Structure formats: structure tokens, C-alpha cells
């Protein structure tokens, strides 16, 4: 499974990229607004830090302007994945950009039917939002299971399932068990994945025993 980081905070991306665990980055208008910085500057900077796909979202909702914005964003860096909403105009934009060789991330997917349409439109990624489904009483992981199962029936489908709205490490583990190709994680969730009390306890015991030996490695 590939890990994307869901943030527009440069310091967080730089720190986590240094671990070698980051395969890409996703952003959205809310994350850009939270950063308080210029959108285009942020995307360029992230693309220079991370060699993998960096999702940059269009702001328009009608096809002609979405396509124009998507083409502009794609020129910012070769690893930009243009992010479009799962609407009729968004999928028309996805189709046009995909045919031009641009990576496209179709976002705000909440049903398997929508995911089928995204794949037919040539999306590089489709982003089902598991946490938001959980919030309204549905089970987000059921949607991941459905999409993965459907996509596997058709070898010609190249769209990757990008699990979004991830709230905790359990979401990541369950998505990985189902075979989703990518999960985009808030920095806090990726850091939680390192943690286990038995790891801390075991390390403390090893260090205590090492100190008793009176030795140094260097």
C-alpha cells in the first residue's frame, strides 16, 4: 500500500518525507486555507519535496473552466495530479485530462456507482471518503470493499483506490487488508502507526540492560 500525506503544511511533509514512507501528497481547498499561504506556491514547494503524485484541486465547477484550471495546474510540475470532484463536469474534465496524459484524482466519492464512473472516465485515482461515511452512520470500509471487488473484475481498469478521510490507524489496516492501493493520511495518523506501548516498554528494558554493560558502540 502506498501512503500519501493529507496536508498542505510544508514542515510536516518535509519531516515525514525524510522517513522514506511518503509516496505522495494530497491537498484540498480546506487544507490550503488552513496553511494561510498562496496555493500555487504551496503546490510547487510540495512537488519539489515529494517525487510522487501531489494532488492539486481545481476551484471551478463547470467543465470549460475546470479543464483550463486543470491544464494550468498540470504545468506546475510533472508530478501534479489534478484533483476534480465526482460530478458530471468533473468527470468530463477527468476524461479530457487523462487523454492528455495528466494524472487525475477524482475526489468526494461516496458510492460504488460513482467509482465505476470515475474508472470509465480514466481517473488515475478515485478517493472514497471513509471517515465521512462513518460520521453519518454508514460503514466507510464497506465502500472500499465494494470498489476493490468491482475493479478486480476488470483487468483493464487502472484506477487506484485512494482511501481518504482516514481517521485512525485501524482505517489504514482495514483498507490494506481489502487491497486498496493507496491511503492518504493526516500526519497525526501516520505518526500513530509507529506507536505501541509494548514497543516503548521493550526499548526501555533494552536500554536499561545496555547501560549495565558499561559499553559504547562508538
Secondary structure as UniProt FT lines:
FT   STRAND          2..6
FT   HELIX           10..17
FT   TURN            18..20
FT   STRAND          24..26
FT   HELIX           29..35
FT   HELIX           39..49
FT   STRAND          54..57
FT   HELIX           63..74
FT   TURN            75..76
FT   TURN            78..79
FT   STRAND          80..85
FT   HELIX           88..99
FT   TURN            100..101
FT   STRAND          103..109
FT   HELIX           112..120
FT   TURN            121..122
FT   STRAND          125..129
FT   HELIX           130..135
FT   TURN            136..137
FT   HELIX           140..152
FT   TURN            155..156
FT   STRAND          160..164
FT   HELIX           169..178
FT   STRAND          182..185
FT   HELIX           187..192
FT   TURN            193..194
FT   HELIX           197..213
//
